[in-house]
Amino acid sequence: MNLARDRIIQGRFFVQKAEEFSSDREAFRYFLEASIVAARSVTLLLQKQYSNVSGFEELYATVQKRLSEN
């Protein structure tokens, strides 16, 4: 399985759980934080997965630069 895609699915799962527990402040916070942790790991997993693919580093550097300007 693609680890980055799985982590995106995991993040969505935690967001859905946070919505289900919106009336329980503590549970909502825990699920929301878990979704953020999952989402932040996606780029690291992509870098690891595609580190051996020719041209990926250049592409990734271009995307990082564009995002930093936003």
C-alpha positions in Angstrom: 0.0 0.0 0.0 1.1 3.6 -0.6 2.0 4.9 2.8 1.4 8.5 2.0 -2.1 7.7 0.6 -2.8 5.6 3.7 -1.8 8.5 5.9 -4.2 10.8 4.1 -7.0 8.3 4.6 -6.0 8.1 8.3 -6.1 11.9 8.6 -9.6 12.0 7.1 -10.7 9.3 9.5 -9.6 11.3 12.5 -11.4 14.4 11.1 -14.6 12.5 10.8 -14.2 11.2 14.3 -13.6 14.7 15.6 -16.8 15.8 13.9 -18.7 12.9 15.6 -17.3 14.0 19.0 -17.8 17.7 18.5 -19.8 17.9 21.8 -17.0 16.3 23.7 -14.3 18.9 23.8 -11.5 16.6 24.9 -12.2 13.8 22.4 -12.7 16.4 19.7 -9.2 17.9 20.4 -7.5 14.5 20.5 -9.0 13.4 17.2 -8.3 16.8 15.6 -4.7 16.7 16.8 -4.3 13.1 15.4 -5.5 14.3 12.0 -2.9 17.1 12.0 -0.1 14.7 12.9 -1.2 12.3 10.1 -1.4 15.1 7.6 2.0 16.5 8.5 3.7 13.2 7.9 2.5 12.9 4.3 5.3 15.0 2.8 7.9 13.0 4.7 6.5 9.8 3.5 6.4 11.1 -0.1 10.1 12.1 0.2 11.0 8.7 1.5 8.9 6.8 -1.1 10.2 8.8 -4.1 13.7 9.6 -3.0 15.1 7.2 -5.7 12.9 8.5 -8.5 14.8 10.6 -11.0 13.7 14.2 -10.9 11.7 14.0 -7.7 14.0 16.1 -5.6 13.9 18.9 -8.2 10.1 18.7 -8.5 9.7 18.7 -4.7 12.0 21.7 -4.3 9.9 23.6 -6.8 6.7 22.7 -5.0 8.2 23.7 -1.6 9.3 27.1 -3.0 5.9 27.8 -4.5 4.2 26.9 -1.2 6.5 29.0 0.9 5.7 32.0 -1.3 2.0 31.5 -0.7 
